[in-house]
């Protein structure tokens, strides 16, 4: 410092390196001058202790240590200690890793390639600490390290191949390494996927012998490989790996633990990444149909999740949305949904399930949900979705169930006629009637409807639209809430019928001739007084019901429609909206 500055600022002490930095430089100098192997081992051991004690220590002779890693290939223990010394400085688990040393190490691509060379050595601990060091480099200097590994000959394939290592500790660390290696890097994601990554990850997750945290790592990595990567999504679908996802949606216990929730959420994230996005282009429409057909195998598992009361409401909503996306305008998925049945949990305020809505084959559904009051006999899938749409206590779950039913009706002419036929007056017959119990034509019609999975659905819709509200213990204190629910239930059932009639003129002609007394018989709620005599025709009865809903809604100031709420990938109307007018207008046009 010049004299005139000292005069005004005083004497300032010159910056001196910390004592640990001086000691590190002395150890490196001793290491460079050592000729005996024993001296090198002792010096490296002291350097490791110093780095572990002072993680922020800095020194400049990194190439010397890298040179030892390259030349002393047989000295696994000494190489391991050098890797551990670097790991003590770079470990991102610390509050603040040594950025000075991390930057100095990663700026030289040869340092990272040396670590890749060490992965081919068979020494367990040397390989383990090398994997951990690469993970720390990827977290701290991701793009630089990814570029070096990608340019290394067969570098990504070398890391992916370590998933087959028999030692679980190595394999588990490789899962964490691949998670940070593939992050936001499409070329590396493709290499991992096309090198058998999906098969190896699913084999580990499905083995049944792994800890839940390992299964979570596998599913999370699969989701990262599929996210916004069209080629990986196509590969996953073409190799038919979708079927293997259903095992992660099964409910093997009566309780839904935090670990079970995490596995289900990760699985749903994978399914969402594969879910098709509708498009008007012919090529895209064909691709959407193919993807829906491949995802259709997950419909039974998704239905089971919607029917389990132990499953959190958010998971049930996501499953309902996925069901709607899969079955929309896809004949194969729509037919598969009709063949499914579930053991439904009790819905407060809902009427008894019509006997015809019970599945023909009770053994076809699982009863592992452990829900109090669950029906002992499985219910057809369509009847279950209708009851959720009309009687669920969660408004958004009701809206998504209605959306799933309307998606099933889309471009489903056979299903529309089958659902419309379920409104015809029929005598309730237990599942699997004996031959001769009904006239031959009527029995064949009943069996055909039952096989199609729509029998009893007309009664469910009519019960929601025409029956009086169920009496509950809350009626004295929450009458306004119950009236609002009743109005919403009638509007939802009206919207389902509107969607049915708008898409099919045959259904309109069929329902126009249905006598209302048949529907009144099917929709009677056991344990309540019978409803008043209905009008002569079903359509007249439905119109009168909708008019009563509108008059009730207009007796108070009309709430303007709120903005559309978004749930997952589906847009549904807000619960504060008053949707009676558009339903009434649609019915007036149809009539």
Number of C-alpha atoms within 10 A of each C-alpha: 10 6 10 9 10 11 9 8 10 11 11 8 6 7 6 8 10 10 9 17 19 15 16 21 16 15 18 22 14 15 22 14 10 14 10 9 13 9 14 20 18 13 19 22 16 16 22 20 14 19 21 16 12 14 20 18 21 23 16 13 13 16 13 14 18 19 12 17 23 15 10 12 12 10 13 19 14 22 24 21 20 22 24 22 22 24 25 24 25 29 23 18 9 11 7 12 19 20 15 14 20 20 14 14 20 19 14 14 15 14 20 22 17 14 20 23 15 20 20 12 13 10 13 15 14 21 21 19 21 23 24 21 25 24 26 23 26 23 17 20 16 19 15 16 21 22 13 19 22 16 11 16 12 12 18 22 17 18 20 22 17 18 21 14 12 9 11 13 12 20 20 18 18 23 21 17 21 24 20 20 26 22 17 15 16 18 11 21 27 19 18 22 21 15 16 13 21 22 15 17 19 17 13 18 21 16 9 10 10 12 9 15 14 18 22 20 20 25 27 19 25 24 20 22 30 26 19 14 17 15 14 23 19 15 16 20 16 12 11 12 14 18 14 14 20 16 14 19 21 17 22 11 12 14 14 16 11 9 12 19 15 15 20 24 20 21 22 21 20 23 19 20 18 25 18 19 12 13 12 7 9 9 9 14 15 12 17 19 21 15 20 23 18 20 24 23 19 21 23 22 19 23 23 26 25 27 24 25 21 18 21 13 15 12 17 22 22 24 24 26 23 24 29 22 24 30 29 23 19 22 20 15 23 25 18 18 24 19 19 22 30 29 29 29 20 17 17 12 15 20 22 15 21 22 16 27 27 27 29 22 16 18 11 15 18 16 21 14 23 16 18 9 10 18 16 12 20 24 28 31 29 26 30 25 25 24 26 24 29 29 21 22 14 12 17 21 24 24 23 27 29 25 25 25 23 20 21 27 25 20 16 21 16 13 21 21 21 21 24 25 22 23 26 20 18 18 13 14 15 13 17 12 13 10 10 8 10 14 9 11 9 13 17 13 13 23 18 14 18 24 15 19 31 27 32 29 28 25 27 27 26 25 28 27 24 22 21 17 20 15 14 12 8 10 13 10 9 11 11 11 12 19 16 14 18 21 24 24 22 25 26 25 25 25 21 20 22 18 19 24 22 14 16 17 12 14 20 20 12 15 20 14 13 19 20 23 17 18 26 23 17 23 27 21 21 11 9 13 9 14 14 10 9 18 14 13 17 22 20 16 21 23 17 16 20 23 15 13 21 19 12 13 19 13 8 8 7 10 11 10 13 12 11 13 13 12 15 11 13 15 13 16 16 17 15 11 15 20 20 22 15 12 21 23 11 16 20 10 8 13 11
